[in-house]
Amino acid sequence: MYLLDTNHFSRLIQGDLTMRRKIAEVGEQNVAVSIITAGEIYYMAYHSERQQENLRRARAYLADIGIYSLNESISELYGQFKSALIRHYGPKERQKRRKTRIEEIGISDNDLWIACTALHYSLTVVSRDQDFPRMQQVRNFPLESWL
């Protein structure tokens, strides 16, 4: 099973042929997104100049794909993983490390939620974001890019 990150899912919505071929190859039933990705897609649509058209397309694609929600187990995994990432990449001095935000070490909070969702459900993250390989240095999980 594959969990598409926003950069891949948005390309699918835009009609990217590479994405369509890859999904046909792995099977539509084996591809899903996180509720985090759904939120990012809605944000992109609401923030666009062609808001109504983009909302219509976003809703149509989101209605046709599996969406993984967050749960308590994922939230605990998020806390563990985020702590490990900040210990690994953050300042060595404890007081500075305690105040370090995840974005300051080059990792998106939303991508961390997506990674934790994938870890919880044993999914392969599909993304080209560079923060996923950084996360893999601390905790390994399957990662691919189809673009």
C-alpha positions as CSV (number, residue, x, y, z in Angstrom):
1,M,0.0,0.0,0.0
2,Y,1.1,3.5,-0.9
3,L,0.5,6.8,0.9
4,L,0.8,9.7,-1.5
5,D,2.2,13.0,-0.2
6,T,0.7,16.2,-1.3
7,N,3.3,16.8,-4.1
8,H,2.3,13.5,-5.8
9,F,-1.4,13.7,-5.1
10,S,-1.6,17.3,-6.5
11,R,0.1,16.1,-9.7
12,L,-2.5,13.4,-10.0
13,I,-5.3,16.0,-9.7
14,Q,-3.5,18.0,-12.4
15,G,-3.7,15.0,-14.7
16,D,0.0,14.0,-14.7
17,L,0.4,11.0,-17.0
18,T,3.3,9.5,-15.0
19,M,1.2,9.5,-11.9
20,R,-1.8,8.0,-13.7
21,R,0.3,5.2,-15.2
22,K,2.0,4.4,-11.9
23,I,-1.4,4.2,-10.1
24,A,-2.7,1.9,-12.8
25,E,0.4,-0.2,-12.4
26,V,0.1,-0.6,-8.6
27,G,-3.7,-0.6,-8.6
28,E,-6.0,2.2,-7.4
29,Q,-7.0,0.2,-4.4
30,N,-3.4,0.2,-3.2
31,V,-3.1,4.0,-3.1
32,A,-4.3,6.4,-0.4
33,V,-3.6,9.7,1.2
34,S,-3.4,11.0,4.8
35,I,-6.0,13.4,6.2
36,I,-3.0,15.8,6.4
37,T,-2.6,15.6,2.6
38,A,-6.3,16.2,2.2
39,G,-6.0,19.3,4.4
40,E,-3.1,20.6,2.3
41,I,-5.0,19.9,-0.9
42,Y,-8.0,21.9,0.4
43,Y,-5.7,24.7,1.5
44,M,-4.2,24.8,-2.0
45,A,-7.6,25.0,-3.6
46,Y,-8.9,27.7,-1.2
47,H,-5.8,29.7,-1.7
48,S,-5.8,29.5,-5.5
49,E,-7.1,32.0,-8.0
50,R,-9.5,29.4,-9.5
51,Q,-10.9,28.5,-6.2
52,Q,-14.3,26.9,-7.3
53,E,-12.7,24.9,-10.1
54,N,-9.9,23.6,-7.9
55,L,-12.3,22.8,-5.0
56,R,-14.5,20.8,-7.4
57,R,-11.5,18.8,-8.6
58,A,-10.0,18.3,-5.1
59,R,-13.4,17.1,-3.8
60,A,-13.8,14.7,-6.7
61,Y,-10.4,13.1,-6.3
62,L,-10.6,13.0,-2.5
63,A,-14.0,11.2,-2.7
64,D,-12.4,8.6,-4.9
65,I,-9.3,7.7,-2.8
66,G,-8.8,6.2,0.6
67,I,-8.0,8.6,3.4
68,Y,-6.2,7.6,6.5
69,S,-7.2,9.5,9.6
70,L,-5.1,10.2,12.7
71,N,-5.6,8.2,15.9
72,E,-4.1,8.0,19.4
73,S,-1.5,5.4,18.4
74,I,-0.3,7.7,15.5
75,S,-0.2,10.7,17.9
76,E,2.0,8.8,20.3
77,L,4.3,7.7,17.5
78,Y,4.4,11.3,16.4
79,G,5.6,12.4,19.8
80,Q,8.3,9.7,20.0
81,F,9.5,10.3,16.4
82,K,9.5,14.1,16.8
83,S,11.5,13.8,20.0
84,A,14.0,11.5,18.4
85,L,14.4,13.8,15.4
86,I,15.1,16.8,17.5
87,R,17.6,14.9,19.7
88,H,19.3,13.7,16.5
89,Y,19.3,17.0,14.5
90,G,18.8,19.7,17.1
91,P,21.3,21.5,19.3
92,K,23.3,19.3,21.7
93,E,22.7,21.7,24.6
94,R,19.5,20.5,26.4
95,Q,18.0,23.9,27.0
96,K,18.3,25.0,23.4
97,R,17.1,21.6,22.2
98,R,13.9,21.9,24.3
99,K,13.0,25.1,22.5
100,T,13.8,23.8,19.0
101,R,10.9,23.6,16.6
102,I,10.8,20.8,14.1
103,E,10.8,23.2,11.1
104,E,14.2,24.6,12.4
105,I,15.8,21.3,11.6
106,G,14.4,21.1,8.1
107,I,11.4,18.9,8.6
108,S,7.8,19.8,8.0
109,D,5.4,19.0,10.8
110,N,2.8,17.9,8.3
111,D,5.3,15.5,6.6
112,L,6.1,14.1,10.1
113,W,2.4,13.3,10.6
114,I,2.3,11.7,7.2
115,A,5.4,9.6,8.0
116,C,3.9,8.5,11.3
117,T,0.7,7.5,9.5
118,A,2.7,5.4,7.1
119,L,4.7,3.8,9.9
120,H,1.5,3.0,11.9
121,Y,-0.2,1.3,8.9
122,S,3.0,-0.1,7.3
123,L,2.6,2.0,4.1
124,T,5.1,3.3,1.7
125,V,5.4,7.0,1.6
126,V,5.3,8.4,-2.0
127,S,7.0,11.8,-2.0
128,R,9.8,13.9,-3.4
129,D,10.1,16.1,-0.3
130,Q,13.7,16.1,1.1
131,D,12.6,15.9,4.7
132,F,11.5,12.3,4.3
133,P,15.1,11.1,3.7
134,R,16.2,13.1,6.7
135,M,13.6,11.4,8.8
136,Q,14.7,8.0,7.5
137,Q,18.1,8.7,9.1
138,V,16.4,8.5,12.5
139,R,13.7,5.9,11.8
140,N,13.6,3.8,8.6
141,F,10.4,3.5,6.6
142,P,9.7,2.7,2.9
143,L,9.9,5.8,0.6
144,E,9.5,6.2,-3.1
145,S,9.1,9.0,-5.6
146,W,7.1,8.4,-8.8
147,L,8.0,11.8,-10.3
